Amino acid sequence: MKRETNDKIFVLLLIFAFVLLPISVTAHDKDQGGHGGMHMSHMNEVKSMLKKELGERYNDPLPTPLKEDIEAGSKIFFTYCTACHGKSGKGDGPAAKSLPSKPANFTDPAHATFYSDQGRLWIIKNGVPNTPMTGWKGVLTDDEALKVLYYVKTLIKGKNDNMDHKRAHSHE
């Protein structure tokens, strides 16, 4: 009888280890904005790809934006980006629920600053391979893509020194 009980406990532990534990870790990663496990691995792969694509330009600074650039970027963002990234840039737009991976949360400093500005601009233009993030080259001009990035940078929590964030939303 004791052997039978030990066998049952062993089987239950195996089920937990191979079925329930991976599900809970995956759910945790998704609920936490995807900063663990596979998501971080993918972000590191994208960063390597960006550095390869951009070479020495990867860390080049952007021109300093004018207030008008950020305001224009806000309008472009609300036209093209909110379906996935949401009005506040948290990755919670109406289309986000149906996507296989959660869109970037631009308000999270760890996520929003993971790539260089040039890397993020490249992503806006070209998208991210193997994700729902499509490139906007051919839809947005280079100048419009840059203005979107200027606006997105104002969404980072605690970093609204570029402009009064509420003014950017005045057209809603």
Buried (B, 14 or more C-beta within 10 A) or exposed (E): EEEEEEEEEEEEEEEEEEEEEEEEEBEEBEEEBBBBEEBEEBBEEBBEBBBEEBEEEBEEEBEEBEEEBBBBBBBBBBEBBBEBBBBBBBBBBEEBEEBEBBBBBBBBEEBBEBBBBBBBBBBBBBBBEEBBBEBBBEEBEEEBBBBBBBBBBBBBEEBBEBBEBEEBEEEE
